């Protein structure tokens, strides 16, 4: 197994991917460099990659897989970096050679351009995870894997013209679930991870040095959440004097940014008031971010949890990955942003 903390050499390659079998179809050649951006957002990832090619060589819209072949201690090992949907190229021509940059989008991209069927809704009592898989699988070529299940407590009707990807995320976020995409472009639907990634990713002893700046701002944290399902009004108020953002501590009411939630997604048999409490609790926290550059490792994605040691105090803190920038050029490096959560009401 490659130890990325030690010296190694590597070759950057890009393969065209068969959209039916999802296997490598054709080697595009050796690329000069590539950068991949993975974020905790609805599209999750994007990329660009640069290569030199002879004029007349073809490039077709489709799926492409970024791969590094790493040589260390006399053995070579393949590591997939990302699989993306590529639709455009740009570049410059010099002496018959075209330096071309290929732009890649998330494998979720087709679901971002297709609206739900008229009258679509998430039915009460159905498995929310499987519902999301079905919504996405109708338009995605990427394989989809579901890890676990949750029950939708009430019918959830989608707005006319709502995009499939937005509807999928609406159902998942209401239940505390997420989408992760692995290096081979497989879409994973799962509950938000709570356990730190294992030691093979090199995080257990990761350290944040002293002097790293951070800030906490709770000015936008609400202390009341209101939801209306078309017939019933649900309300939850934080009036706990121990909370710095409660109505008692502040001396005024502050509603969440949307004012009134008119599209509640109940899960697990909860009432509308229980839903409001869950949502207010999820909004009653602030985060501070830390950015760290380190060697590459597999198996870390946006929404993953990492365990960090903060120096000089030696305090251990679990933080969630919100952004991951992978650069394949002269070196193979990663810049990651982690968000630590501070609860202001529980």
Secondary structure in CASP SS format (residue, H / E / C, confidence):
PFRMAT SS
TARGET T0000
AUTHOR 0000-0000-0000
METHOD secondary structure of the structure
MODEL  1
X C 1.00
X C 1.00
X C 1.00
X C 1.00
X C 1.00
X C 1.00
X C 1.00
X C 1.00
X E 1.00
X E 1.00
X E 1.00
X E 1.00
X E 1.00
X E 1.00
X E 1.00
X E 1.00
X E 1.00
X C 1.00
X C 1.00
X C 1.00
X C 1.00
X C 1.00
X C 1.00
X E 1.00
X E 1.00
X E 1.00
X E 1.00
X E 1.00
X E 1.00
X E 1.00
X C 1.00
X C 1.00
X E 1.00
X E 1.00
X E 1.00
X E 1.00
X E 1.00
X E 1.00
X E 1.00
X C 1.00
X C 1.00
X C 1.00
X C 1.00
X C 1.00
X E 1.00
X E 1.00
X E 1.00
X E 1.00
X E 1.00
X E 1.00
X E 1.00
X E 1.00
X E 1.00
X E 1.00
X C 1.00
X C 1.00
X C 1.00
X C 1.00
X C 1.00
X C 1.00
X C 1.00
X E 1.00
X E 1.00
X E 1.00
X E 1.00
X E 1.00
X E 1.00
X E 1.00
X E 1.00
X E 1.00
X E 1.00
X E 1.00
X C 1.00
X C 1.00
X E 1.00
X E 1.00
X E 1.00
X E 1.00
X E 1.00
X E 1.00
X E 1.00
X E 1.00
X E 1.00
X E 1.00
X E 1.00
X E 1.00
X E 1.00
X E 1.00
X E 1.00
X E 1.00
X E 1.00
X E 1.00
X E 1.00
X E 1.00
X C 1.00
X C 1.00
X E 1.00
X E 1.00
X E 1.00
X E 1.00
X E 1.00
X E 1.00
X E 1.00
X E 1.00
X E 1.00
X C 1.00
X C 1.00
X C 1.00
X H 1.00
X H 1.00
X H 1.00
X H 1.00
X C 1.00
X C 1.00
X E 1.00
X C 1.00
X C 1.00
X C 1.00
X C 1.00
X C 1.00
X E 1.00
X E 1.00
X C 1.00
X C 1.00
X C 1.00
X C 1.00
X E 1.00
X H 1.00
X H 1.00
X H 1.00
X H 1.00
X H 1.00
X H 1.00
X H 1.00
X H 1.00
X H 1.00
X H 1.00
X C 1.00
X C 1.00
X C 1.00
X C 1.00
X C 1.00
X C 1.00
X E 1.00
X E 1.00
X E 1.00
X E 1.00
X C 1.00
X C 1.00
X C 1.00
X E 1.00
X E 1.00
X C 1.00
X C 1.00
X C 1.00
X E 1.00
X E 1.00
X C 1.00
X C 1.00
X C 1.00
X C 1.00
X C 1.00
X E 1.00
X H 1.00
X H 1.00
X H 1.00
X H 1.00
X H 1.00
X H 1.00
X H 1.00
X H 1.00
X H 1.00
X H 1.00
X H 1.00
X C 1.00
X C 1.00
X E 1.00
X E 1.00
X E 1.00
X E 1.00
X E 1.00
X C 1.00
X C 1.00
X C 1.00
X C 1.00
X C 1.00
X E 1.00
X E 1.00
X E 1.00
X E 1.00
X E 1.00
X C 1.00
X C 1.00
X C 1.00
X C 1.00
X E 1.00
X C 1.00
X C 1.00
X H 1.00
X H 1.00
X H 1.00
X C 1.00
X C 1.00
X C 1.00
X C 1.00
X C 1.00
X E 1.00
X E 1.00
X C 1.00
X C 1.00
X C 1.00
X C 1.00
X C 1.00
X C 1.00
X C 1.00
X C 1.00
X C 1.00
X C 1.00
X C 1.00
X C 1.00
X C 1.00
X C 1.00
X C 1.00
X E 1.00
X E 1.00
X E 1.00
X E 1.00
X E 1.00
X C 1.00
X C 1.00
X C 1.00
X C 1.00
X E 1.00
X E 1.00
X E 1.00
X E 1.00
X E 1.00
X C 1.00
X C 1.00
X C 1.00
X C 1.00
X C 1.00
X C 1.00
X C 1.00
X C 1.00
X C 1.00
X H 1.00
X H 1.00
X H 1.00
X H 1.00
X C 1.00
X C 1.00
X C 1.00
X C 1.00
X E 1.00
X C 1.00
X C 1.00
X C 1.00
X C 1.00
X C 1.00
X E 1.00
X C 1.00
X C 1.00
X C 1.00
X C 1.00
X C 1.00
X E 1.00
X C 1.00
X C 1.00
X C 1.00
X C 1.00
X H 1.00
X H 1.00
X H 1.00
X H 1.00
X H 1.00
X H 1.00
X H 1.00
X H 1.00
X H 1.00
X H 1.00
X H 1.00
X H 1.00
X C 1.00
X E 1.00
X E 1.00
X E 1.00
X E 1.00
X E 1.00
X E 1.00
X E 1.00
X E 1.00
X E 1.00
X E 1.00
X E 1.00
X C 1.00
X C 1.00
X C 1.00
X C 1.00
X C 1.00
X C 1.00
X C 1.00
X C 1.00
X C 1.00
X E 1.00
X E 1.00
X E 1.00
X E 1.00
X E 1.00
X E 1.00
X C 1.00
X C 1.00
X C 1.00
X C 1.00
X E 1.00
X E 1.00
X E 1.00
X E 1.00
X E 1.00
X E 1.00
X E 1.00
X E 1.00
X E 1.00
X E 1.00
X E 1.00
X E 1.00
X E 1.00
X E 1.00
X C 1.00
X C 1.00
X C 1.00
X E 1.00
X E 1.00
X E 1.00
X E 1.00
X E 1.00
X E 1.00
X E 1.00
X E 1.00
X E 1.00
X E 1.00
X E 1.00
X E 1.00
X C 1.00
X C 1.00
X C 1.00
END
